[in-house]
Amino acid sequence: MANKAYKFRLYPTQEQEQLLAKTFGCVRFVYNKMLEERQHIYDTFKDDKEALKQHKFPTPAKYKKDFPWLKEVDSLALANAQLNLQKAFTNFFSGRAGFPKFKSRKAKQSYTTNVVNGNIKLADGYIKLPKLKWIKLKQHRQIPVHHMIKSCTITKTKTGKYFISILTEYEHQPVPKEIENVVGLDFSMNTLYVDSEGKRANYPRFYRQALEKLARAQRVLSRRRKGSNRWHKQRLKVAQLHEKIANQRQDFLHKTSRQLANRYDAVMIEDLNMKGMSQALHFGQSVHDNGWGLFTTFLQYKLAEQGKKLIKIDKWFPSSKTCSCCGRVNVSLSLSERLFRCACGFVADRDINAAINIKKEGLKQLGIA
Ligand SMILES: [Zn+2]
């Protein structure tokens, strides 16, 4: 089985917008209520693990008596709030995350609902959702008939747009592809990556221009009096630019990962975190902004659905300091040196040398010399 999500813009009526707002609110309310209760139980029993386990998780149903308006919204949305909170606690108990936090009014407006007995249907530019009935959407691509809808997540952006992400499941067992064409990618802050053939994945020019525009808009915002009309106007402008940039970046990452996944049978990358962080600090930009994480996620599933491989190289592998020609390690190479020079006479662009090393190391992992 494999999963695939499809995202479309939603166009709710005024009435539907009201119900959506109410649902976002109820989901947040129930989540916070349950968290409050769990927090109390935790504070009381935290030294007694067994007693803690005995206490069942509260369910949204128990609040419906005291807060009857909860019945007006999709009960599956509330059930998912419970699941999300349970997940947050599981992560907390396993040490992967901190204690769950309360959701604020400013938090992302979204909820998830599930398919139960055909309650969700797609037809002629409309989608039927629990409680909302038929809601208009712009379906710019078809969902193949063998894809079963599992759940839908409805989101409202800061600029007031609505989107639905439809998660589907389908039967899929790709035949492993024989590995012939491979490429290594070296992460680069400015261009996303440099590959072992010397190509750079340059962000499009309009994307860089939009980033500059955003920086300007943010400077203007910081000069406006907080809460004033002009401040509100400017804040909306900043939010719109943020959205636009996020979309442009996502398009670019989709296209780039698609080209690689179609062209190569295996792609080698560094398991980045550490290196990315240090470079990000060095350049005063966050790795998150660079989209590397999103890119590798796209790459992973686009390769996997064709029976191809993404190979991750250990982050401690000295990809930039090793000579890709003779294997000698040049420990004195500093970050500012753009050219790699080896005593053997080999000279290459530092990033390309690193990408070749990543490719070689990946081939070693695959058992291909
Ligand atoms: Zn050398």
Boltz pocket constraint, residues with backbone or C-beta under 6 A from the ligand:
constraints:
  - pocket:
      binder: B
      contacts: [[A, 323], [A, 324], [A, 325], [A, 326], [A, 327], [A, 328], [A, 342], [A, 343], [A, 344], [A, 345], [A, 346]]
      max_distance: 6.0
